[in-house]
Amino acid sequence: MKCIVLAAGYATRLYPLTENFPKPLLEVKGKSILDWLLEDVQSTNMVDEVIVVSNHKFYDIFTEWADKAKNRLSGMKLTILDDGSTDNDNRLGAVKDIAFAINECNLAGADKNVCEDGVLVLAGDNLLDFSIKGFLDFYKEKNATCIMRHYEPSLEKLQRTGVVEVDSSDKVISMEEKPKEPKSNWAVPPFYIYGKEDLPVIVDCVNDEEINLDAPGGFIEWFCKKREVYAYEMPGKRYDIGNRESLEWIRENY
């Protein structure tokens, strides 16, 4: 399996810390956020390549990180891509970055040896207190594109994220991005596994103006109406490091 890490954002809410440094490489308890994520991915023994999508501004910093990390993350090839964006105003957005990585690495090509077992997509600025392995096993069981879900009691938070309805088999019935009136308490964090047969759909949809492509959830909202999608219930918590306060909290409590 391949893993795409979305790391091309500019984290403007964390300025000046991230004005000239990428958020996924900020340190938490002696390791970067990205190292915490990828050491867990490595421990599953199910991923053979990690593709980090950077913007142009931070590409050299990620390349330098990869040179140092390849020994620690042995067994997984590290590929760093430059999506060409230079600031927050011309960023591609999550779905276009995923499509960019699929194209650059030929993941949707005819050669099944390139990508024969799906693509795990992770947000590079989130931390989990559980292993990603359960999510990978869930994908193997369902044999279809999968998302994560967690119970969120706060209406205010539900209105700022993707919200899904699921049936008794964990199949997604509907998803809505940032709903005014959420249909459930199942919130969707930015972690996905796309089956190989679904990768061309991502590439083909990037020019469709009817799809909200700024967030991965916007694509899933559209996609689940056309193909099967299953939602894995998270066995723990995820921590979204969006501002200085959340960064300081995670540095003290992770």
N, C-alpha and C positions, 0 to 999 in steps of 0.2 A: 504494500500500500504506500501511496505517496501522501505527504502532508504539506499543505499550503498554509503558511503563516502570514496573516495580513498585518503588515507593519509599515504601511506607507502614509500613515496619518501624521499630522503636525502637532497634535496635543497642545493647542493654543491655551487651554485652561490651566496648563501647568507652567506657562512662561513665568520666569525666565529659565527654569530648569531645563525645559525642552526646546528652547529657542534654537539651540545649536547642537542638540543631542536627542536621539530617538527615545521615546518613552519605553519601548520594550526592553531597552538595555539599562534602564535605571535599576539601581541595586536595592534588593530586599533581603535582609539577613545574610549578607555576604555573597549573594548571587544575583545576576540580573533576572528580571521577570521572565525573559525568554529562556534563560537557562533552566529555571524551575519548571517551565512548561515542557521543554524538550527532554530533560532528563527523565521525566515521567513517560513521555512518548517512547523514548529509547527503551525503558524498562519493559514495555509490552512485547518487544521483539516482533512487532507486526508492521513496522514502518521502515522502509529501506532508503527513503530520500525525503529530506525536508527542504521545501522551497520557500524562502523568505522573500516576500515582495516588499521592497523598499521604495521610497521616493528617490529622486535624483539627489536631493540635498543631503541625505543621510546614507547614500549607497556606500561610500568609502568607509564609513564607520562600521556598517554591518559587515562589509568584506573583511575588515580588520578583526572584528569579533569572530567571524567564521574561521579565520586562519588559526586563532587561538583555541576555538571550541572544538575543532574537528577531532582532536585526540580525546577530549572528554566525552564526546558523543560518537565514539567509534561504533561502526556498524550501520551508521546512517550517513549517506551522502548529504552534504550541505551545499545548496545552490542559492545564490543571492541574485535577485533580479531588480533592475532599475526600471520603474514604470514611467519615468520621464517627467513626472510632475515636479514642480519647483516650490510651490507654496500652497496654502490652504485653499486659495481661490481656483487653482487649476487641477486639484487632485482628481483622480479618476473615480474614486468611490469603491466600495467593497466588491460589488459584483463585477465591475469592469476589471478590477485587479485580479479577481479569481479567473475570469476569462482570459486575461493577459497571460497569467501563469500557465493555464491550460494550453494556450497556443504556443508560448515560448518553449515549453518543455514537451510539446507534442503528446500531451496526455490523452487526447481524444483521437489520436491517430489509429490507423489500422493495425499497427504493430502492438499486439497485446502484451509483449514483453516490456514495453515502456510503462504501461499502467494497466495491470490485469485485475486489480483488486480494489478499485475505488480510490477516492481522495478524501482525506480528513482535512477539514478547514478549521483553523483556530485563529481567534483574535489574539494578537501578540501582546496585548496590554491587560490581559485578564489572568488571574490566578485561581486555581481550584484547590479545595482541601480533600479531594478524592482523586483516584487514578482514572485516567481516560480509558483504561482497558475495558471497563464494563461497557462503555459506549461502543467500543470496537466490537466486542462480543455481541452486543445487541444488533449491530449492523449485520454481522454474519448470520445471525438468527433470522432477521427479517428479509435480508437480501434485497434491500431497496434503500433509497435515499432516506437518511435519518437526521433528525434534529434533537436538541435537548429541550427539556422543560423543567421548570421548578415552580412550586406553589408560592404565589405572591399575594399576601392578604391586602396590600396597600393599593387602593384605587388609583391614587396619584402615580404610583410607580407603574402600574399596569397601563396607564394612559401614555406612558413614555416608551413603551417597548412593544414587541410583537406578542400577541396572545393567541393561543390555540385552543380548539376543542378537539378531544380525542374520544375514540370509542373504546370498548372493553379490550380490544387487541392492541391498543396504543396507536392505532392508525389515526392520522390527522384528518378530521372532518372539515375544519375550516381554520384559517389563520387570518388575523387582521393586524396590521402594523399601526401602533399608536391609536387604539380605538377610544372614542369618547365614551362608549358604553361597552366595556369588555364583556364577552360572552362566557368567560370562565376566569379562574384564577391561575391558569397555567401560563406563565411568562416564558419567553424563549430567549436564551442567551446566545451569543455569537459563536456557536460550535456546531459543525455540520459534517456529515459524511455523504458524499455524492457517489452513487454507483457509476461505473465506467460508461454505461449506456446513456446516462443522463448528462454527461459532460458536454456533448455537442449542443444540448439544449441551452446550456448556460452561454456558450459562445454565440449561438444564434440569436439570443434574446437581447443582447447589449444595445441594439439599435431600435428596440421597441419602446416607443415613447409612452406607452400605456403602463409600463412596469416601473415601479419605484426602485431604481437601481442604486440609490445612495446607501441603503442598508441591505445586508444579506437577507433580512427578513422580508423585505419588499419582494424579492425574487421568490422566496418560498411561498408567500401569500398567493402569488400567481401560479407557481409551479404545482402546488398541492391540488389545484383544480384540474390538472391535466394528468398527473402521475401519482403513484402511491408514495406517501411520505409517512414515516413513523416517528413517534416522539418518545425518547428515552427519559424516564424520570430520574433526575439527578439524585445520587445517594448522599450528597453533601452540599456544600456551598461554593459559589464562585464569587470572586471579588473583582469588581470593575474599578480600575484605578483611573478615575476621571479628573480628579483635581488634587490640589496639594493636601487637603484634609484627608482624603481617602488614602493617599500615598503614605502619609505619616501614620495613619491608623494601621495599615497593613505592615509597615515596618516595625511596629511595636507588637502586633498581635499574630502575625502569620507563623 
